[in-house]
Amino acid sequence: MTDTGARAPDRASAPASRAEPLIERLHALHPKLIDLSLGRMEALLAKLGHPERALPPVLHVAGTNGKGSTCAFLRGIAEAAGRRAHVYTSPHLVRFHERIRLAGELVSDAALTEALEEVERVNGGAPITVFEITTAVALLLFSRVPADVLILEVGLGGRFDATNVVARPAATAITSISMDHMEFLGDSLAKIAFEKAGIIKPGVPCATGAQRSEALAVIAARAAELGAPLLARGREWEMEGSRFRDARGAIALPPLGLPGAHQPDNAGIAIAALRAWNPPWLTGEAIARGVAAATWPARLQRLSGRLAPPAPWELWLDGGHNEGAGGALAATLAGWLDRPLHLVVGMKQGKTAAGFLAPLLPLATTLTAIREPGQHLGMSVEEIIAASGGAARPGPDLATALPRILAGERPGRILVCGSLYLAGEVLKMDGTLPR
């Protein structure tokens, strides 16, 4: 421990896994990590006996920012109603097992390993990406374990994403769309929205939140083409302070379990999608209790483990990493200016660091650029400094940066942000493993 009270960052050891080495081996089945297509996935599912046809009612969630939070609100509401929820999300932060939740519990290593071996055997060495084969594993597990609902998060895009094999979900949801993954989805908001709108199905209701006009126009056009009822914020539903309102009436909501000025939009999308589906177990009480109980790691998460600084300092973590996430974070951080705000930023290669940083720079007392040794495809410290216009100083890592910040005369808040891969490394150091 330093003389400022900072704990030296060290790493938590995740439980030993038989599944993760097997997942690493599967990378050899396809030369590309990402190759958007449905053909390989459909062929494998046919060999497996079509598990995608034996699922509980599916809530399919796409978008650029807020997908995971919306899934967390959906899960919170379902579980508050006493329902069993399967959940599929990506990426994971510390362990792959975080991606698959079976009837409320993270998949066990034994169950995951057994399903991976079965799907690998059935695939027979055919070319397929890791995300496709692990999505097939998840669908196989979901088809075999009873549950009341499956919350299915898109991995990338929507139209050709491996999750887009469910013919008729109970409802779909499209969260905030912004510029990200342009090399796969297109170089304009309209093109990206078109890919996200690929999850909309004929006659199936689709809920969406606050969208820029060019994105909403694309989503609305696709919904109209397929006869899918569109539930858009500001038209079919609204969040008015702490009240959700739609044509069926208003629901008073308690403080949300997920902090941030952007979270009412995600909660509203979840509520609108569920009300459109309208399962018999959905009640106003379950909605209120569920949104209050929602949890999701590395989304404005206050750390209280090994990295926690001495009071009244606070240490926060957020995985937002693109222009839209930067804007959403800024809306929250604008209310944090009662004390110094120290941003510690690490990003993934290929991300538009300048766009992420632009709305945050005016709010930061200090800005530090870091790259953790174990951070997957971490952007160099020098690139982050350049993207900040020279405002950032080099960390160069969290172990060095934290004690320096904590040596400041006036206690404040520290926010580590910029990458979900960085967030995973920070959670390991803090000793906080997602559950």
C-alpha positions in Angstrom: 0.0 0.0 0.0 1.3 3.5 -0.9 1.4 6.4 1.5 -1.8 7.8 -0.2 -3.7 4.6 0.8 -3.9 3.2 -2.7 -3.8 -0.5 -3.0 -1.2 -1.9 -5.4 -3.1 -3.4 -8.4 -2.8 -7.2 -8.6 -4.8 -9.8 -10.3 -7.6 -12.1 -9.3 -7.3 -15.7 -10.4 -10.4 -16.9 -12.2 -11.3 -20.5 -11.5 -9.5 -23.0 -13.7 -11.4 -23.8 -16.8 -11.5 -26.8 -19.2 -13.7 -24.9 -21.6 -11.6 -21.9 -22.4 -8.6 -23.8 -23.8 -11.1 -25.6 -26.0 -12.5 -22.3 -27.2 -9.0 -21.1 -28.1 -8.6 -24.2 -30.2 -11.7 -23.4 -32.2 -10.1 -20.3 -33.6 -8.3 -22.5 -36.1 -11.6 -23.3 -37.8 -11.8 -20.0 -39.7 -9.1 -17.6 -40.8 -11.2 -14.5 -39.8 -12.4 -13.7 -36.3 -15.5 -11.9 -37.8 -17.1 -13.0 -41.1 -20.7 -11.9 -41.0 -22.9 -14.5 -42.7 -25.7 -16.9 -41.7 -24.9 -19.8 -44.0 -22.3 -21.6 -41.8 -24.5 -21.1 -38.7 -27.6 -22.5 -40.4 -25.7 -25.5 -41.6 -24.4 -26.3 -38.1 -27.7 -25.8 -36.5 -29.3 -28.2 -38.9 -26.7 -30.9 -38.0 -27.5 -30.2 -34.3 -31.2 -30.9 -34.9 -32.3 -27.2 -35.0 -32.0 -26.2 -31.3 -33.0 -22.6 -32.4 -36.5 -24.0 -32.9 -36.8 -25.4 -29.4 -36.2 -22.2 -27.4 -38.4 -20.4 -24.8 -39.8 -17.1 -26.0 -37.0 -14.9 -27.3 -36.3 -11.2 -26.7 -33.7 -10.3 -29.4 -31.7 -7.1 -28.7 -29.5 -5.2 -31.2 -27.9 -1.7 -31.1 -24.6 0.0 -30.7 -24.7 1.2 -27.1 -26.9 0.0 -24.3 -27.6 -3.6 -25.5 -26.1 -5.2 -22.4 -27.9 -2.8 -20.1 -31.2 -3.4 -21.8 -30.7 -7.1 -21.4 -29.9 -6.6 -17.7 -33.2 -4.7 -17.3 -35.1 -7.4 -19.2 -33.5 -10.1 -17.0 -34.2 -8.1 -13.8 -37.9 -7.7 -14.6 -38.3 -11.4 -15.6 -36.7 -12.5 -12.4 -38.6 -10.1 -10.3 -41.7 -11.8 -11.7 -40.4 -15.1 -10.5 -39.5 -16.3 -14.1 -36.4 -18.2 -15.2 -34.4 -16.3 -17.7 -31.7 -17.5 -20.1 -29.3 -14.7 -21.2 -26.7 -14.6 -24.0 -24.4 -11.6 -24.1 -21.0 -10.6 -25.4 -18.2 -10.0 -25.0 -17.2 -11.4 -21.6 -15.1 -9.3 -19.2 -13.1 -12.0 -17.3 -14.4 -15.5 -18.2 -16.2 -16.7 -21.2 -18.8 -18.3 -19.0 -20.3 -14.8 -18.3 -21.8 -14.9 -21.8 -24.2 -17.8 -21.1 -26.7 -17.6 -18.2 -28.9 -20.7 -17.9 -32.2 -20.2 -16.0 -30.6 -17.5 -13.9 -27.1 -19.0 -13.3 -23.9 -18.7 -15.2 -23.1 -21.8 -17.2 -20.9 -24.3 -15.3 -17.6 -25.2 -16.7 -18.6 -28.8 -17.0 -21.8 -28.1 -18.9 -20.0 -25.6 -21.2 -17.1 -28.0 -21.9 -19.5 -30.9 -22.7 -21.5 -28.7 -25.1 -18.4 -27.3 -26.8 -17.1 -30.8 -27.3 -20.4 -32.0 -28.7 -20.8 -29.1 -31.1 -17.1 -29.3 -32.2 -17.7 -33.0 -33.0 -20.9 -32.4 -34.9 -19.3 -29.5 -36.9 -16.6 -31.9 -38.1 -14.0 -29.4 -38.8 -16.1 -27.3 -41.2 -15.0 -23.6 -41.5 -16.9 -21.5 -38.9 -16.0 -18.5 -36.7 -15.6 -18.8 -33.0 -18.6 -16.6 -32.3 -20.7 -18.7 -34.6 -19.8 -22.0 -33.0 -20.1 -20.6 -29.4 -23.5 -19.1 -30.3 -24.5 -22.6 -31.5 -23.3 -24.0 -28.2 -25.4 -21.4 -26.3 -28.5 -22.2 -28.3 -28.0 -25.9 -27.8 -27.8 -25.4 -24.0 -30.8 -23.0 -24.0 -32.9 -25.6 -25.8 -32.1 -28.3 -23.2 -32.7 -26.3 -20.0 -36.2 -25.2 -19.2 -36.8 -21.4 -18.9 -39.5 -18.9 -19.4 -37.7 -16.4 -21.6 -34.4 -16.1 -23.5 -32.8 -12.7 -23.7 -30.5 -12.8 -26.8 -28.0 -10.1 -27.4 -26.7 -9.5 -30.9 -22.9 -9.8 -31.2 -22.3 -7.4 -34.1 -24.7 -5.7 -36.4 -27.9 -7.8 -36.7 -28.8 -8.8 -40.2 -26.0 -11.4 -40.6 -25.2 -11.9 -36.9 -25.0 -15.5 -35.7 -27.9 -14.8 -33.3 -30.3 -13.9 -36.1 -31.5 -17.4 -36.6 -34.7 -17.2 -34.5 -37.6 -17.1 -37.0 -40.1 -15.5 -34.7 -39.0 -13.9 -31.4 -41.6 -12.6 -28.9 -40.2 -9.1 -29.5 -37.1 -7.3 -30.7 -35.4 -4.2 -29.3 -32.9 -1.8 -30.9 -30.9 0.4 -28.6 -29.0 3.6 -29.4 -27.2 3.5 -32.7 -23.9 5.3 -33.3 -20.8 5.0 -35.5 -18.9 1.9 -34.5 -17.6 -1.2 -36.4 -17.7 0.8 -39.6 -15.4 -1.7 -41.4 -18.2 -4.3 -41.1 -21.4 -2.4 -41.0 -20.9 0.7 -43.2 -19.6 4.2 -43.1 -22.9 6.0 -42.3 -25.5 5.9 -39.6 -28.1 4.9 -42.1 -26.1 1.9 -43.2 -25.4 0.8 -39.7 -29.1 1.2 -38.8 -30.0 -1.0 -41.7 -27.8 -3.8 -40.4 -29.2 -3.4 -36.9 -32.8 -3.4 -38.3 -32.1 -6.8 -39.8 -33.4 -8.5 -36.6 -36.9 -7.1 -37.1 -39.2 -10.0 -38.1 -42.6 -9.9 -39.8 -45.4 -9.0 -37.4 -43.1 -9.1 -34.4 -43.1 -5.9 -32.3 -39.9 -3.9 -32.1 -39.1 -1.4 -29.4 -36.5 1.3 -29.9 -35.3 4.3 -27.8 -33.9 7.7 -28.5 -32.4 7.6 -32.0 -31.0 10.2 -34.4 -33.4 10.9 -37.2 -31.5 9.1 -39.9 -31.3 5.9 -37.9 -34.9 6.0 -36.8 -36.0 6.5 -40.4 -34.3 3.3 -41.5 -35.7 1.3 -38.6 -39.2 2.6 -39.2 -39.0 1.8 -42.9 -37.9 -1.7 -42.2 -40.6 -2.3 -39.6 -43.3 -0.9 -42.0 -42.1 -3.2 -44.8 -42.4 -6.2 -42.5 -45.6 -5.2 -40.8 -43.8 -5.1 -37.5 -45.3 -2.8 -34.9 -42.7 -0.2 -34.0 -42.6 1.2 -30.5 -40.5 4.3 -30.6 -39.6 6.6 -27.7 -41.4 9.9 -28.0 -44.2 8.3 -30.1 -45.5 5.1 -28.6 -43.7 5.4 -25.2 -41.9 7.9 -23.1 -39.9 8.2 -19.9 -41.2 11.2 -18.0 -38.9 11.6 -15.0 -39.3 8.4 -13.0 -42.4 7.3 -14.9 -42.7 5.1 -17.9 -45.8 5.9 -20.1 -47.4 4.2 -23.1 -50.9 3.6 -24.5 -51.6 1.2 -21.6 -50.9 3.7 -19.0 -48.1 4.9 -16.7 -45.8 3.0 -14.3 -43.9 4.8 -11.5 -40.4 3.6 -11.3 -37.9 3.6 -8.4 -34.3 4.6 -8.9 -32.8 2.3 -11.5 -30.2 -0.3 -10.5 -27.9 0.9 -13.2 -26.6 4.5 -12.8 -26.2 7.0 -15.6 -28.2 9.6 -17.5 -28.6 7.2 -20.4 -30.0 4.3 -18.5 -33.7 5.5 -18.4 -33.7 5.0 -22.2 -32.4 1.4 -21.9 -34.9 0.7 -19.1 -37.7 2.2 -21.3 -36.8 0.0 -24.2 -36.9 -3.1 -22.0 -40.3 -2.2 -20.6 -41.7 -1.3 -24.0 -40.5 -4.6 -25.5 -42.0 -6.6 -22.6 -45.3 -4.7 -22.7 -45.5 -5.4 -26.5 -45.0 -9.1 -25.9 -47.3 -9.0 -22.8 -46.7 -12.3 -21.1 -49.2 -13.2 -18.4 -46.6 -12.8 -15.7 -45.7 -9.2 -16.5 -47.0 -6.8 -13.8 -46.3 -3.2 -12.9 -44.8 -4.4 -9.6 -42.4 -6.8 -11.4 -41.3 -4.0 -13.7 -40.6 -1.6 -10.9 -38.8 -4.1 -8.8 -36.9 -5.5 -11.8 -35.4 -2.2 -13.0 -34.3 -1.4 -9.5 -32.6 -4.7 -9.1 -30.8 -4.7 -12.5 -27.0 -5.2 -12.4 -24.4 -5.1 -15.2 -20.6 -5.1 -14.6 -18.4 -2.3 -15.9 -21.3 0.0 -16.7 -20.6 2.9 -14.4 -19.7 0.4 -11.7 -18.2 1.7 -8.5 -15.2 -0.5 -7.5 -15.0 -1.6 -3.9 -12.3 -4.4 -4.0 -8.6 -4.3 -3.9 -8.3 -1.1 -6.0 -10.8 0.9 -3.9 -9.1 4.2 -2.8 -9.5 5.6 0.7 -12.7 7.6 1.4 -13.8 10.1 0.3 -12.1 9.2 -3.0 -14.3 7.1 -5.4 -13.1 4.7 -8.2 -15.5 4.0 -11.0 -15.3 1.7 -14.1 -17.1 1.9 -17.5 -16.6 0.0 -20.7 -18.0 2.6 -23.1 -15.7 2.9 -26.1 -17.2 4.8 -29.0 -18.6 8.3 -29.9 -22.1 7.5 -28.7 -20.8 6.1 -25.4 -18.6 9.1 -24.9 -21.7 11.4 -25.2 -23.7 9.2 -22.8 -20.9 9.3 -20.3 -20.6 13.0 -20.6 -24.2 13.5 -19.8 -23.7 11.7 -16.4 -20.3 13.2 -15.6 -21.7 16.7 -16.0 -23.4 16.0 -12.6 -20.1 14.9 -11.0 -18.4 18.3 -11.1 -18.8 18.9 -7.3 -15.3 17.5 -6.9 -12.3 16.8 -9.2 -12.8 14.3 -11.9 -9.8 12.2 -13.1 -10.3 10.2 -16.3 -8.1 7.2 -16.9 -8.6 6.0 -20.5 -7.5 2.9 -22.4 -8.9 1.9 -25.7 -8.9 -0.8 -28.3 -7.1 -0.5 -31.5 -9.2 0.7 -34.4 -11.6 2.7 -32.2 -12.2 6.4 -32.9 -10.5 7.7 -29.7 -11.0 11.3 -30.7 -14.7 10.9 -31.0 -15.0 9.1 -27.7 -12.9 11.7 -25.9 -14.3 14.9 -27.4 -17.3 15.3 -25.1 -15.3 14.1 -22.0 -12.4 16.5 -22.3 -14.1 19.6 -21.0 -15.3 17.8 -17.9 -11.9 16.2 -16.8 -9.7 17.7 -14.2 -6.9 15.4 -15.4 -6.8 12.8 -18.3 -4.4 9.9 -18.2 -3.8 7.4 -21.0 -3.0 3.8 -20.2 -2.5 0.5 -21.8 -2.6 -2.6 -19.5 -0.1 -5.4 -20.3 -2.9 -8.0 -20.7 -5.3 -5.7 -22.6 -6.5 -7.3 -25.8 -5.5 -5.2 -28.9 -4.9 -2.2 -26.6 -4.3 1.1 -28.3 -0.9 2.7 -27.6 -0.6 5.4 -24.9 0.8 7.6 -27.6 -2.2 7.3 -29.9 -4.6 8.1 -27.0 -2.5 11.2 -26.1 -2.6 12.3 -29.8 -6.4 11.8 -30.0 -6.8 14.0 -26.9 -4.9 16.8 -28.6 -2.1 16.4 -26.1 -4.3 16.9 -23.1 -3.7 13.4 -21.7 -0.6 12.4 -19.8 0.9 8.9 -20.0 0.0 6.4 -17.2 1.4 4.3 -18.7 -0.6 1.7 -16.8 -3.1 1.8 -13.9 -0.6 0.6 -11.3 1.4 3.7 -12.0 -1.4 6.2 -12.6 -3.6 5.5 -9.5 -1.1 6.4 -6.8 -0.1 9.6 -8.7 -3.8 10.7 -8.9 -4.4 9.8 -5.3 -1.5 12.0 -4.2 -3.6 15.1 -5.2 -4.5 17.5 -2.5 -8.3 17.4 -3.0 -10.2 14.1 -3.0 -12.2 13.4 -6.1 -13.6 10.7 -8.4 -11.5 8.5 -10.8 -13.2 7.0 -13.8 -11.4 4.2 -15.8 -13.1 3.9 -19.2 -12.6 3.4 -22.9 -12.7 -0.4 -23.5 -14.5 -3.5 -22.3 -11.2 -5.3 -22.6 -9.6 -2.8 -20.3 -12.6 -3.2 -18.0 -12.0 -6.9 -17.8 -8.3 -6.3 -16.8 -9.4 -3.8 -14.1 -11.9 -6.2 -12.6 -9.2 -8.8 -12.3 -7.0 -6.4 -10.5 -9.8 -5.4 -8.2 -10.6 -9.0 -7.5 -14.2 -8.5 -8.7 -15.4 -11.4 -10.8 -18.7 -11.0 -12.6 -21.4 -13.4 -11.3 
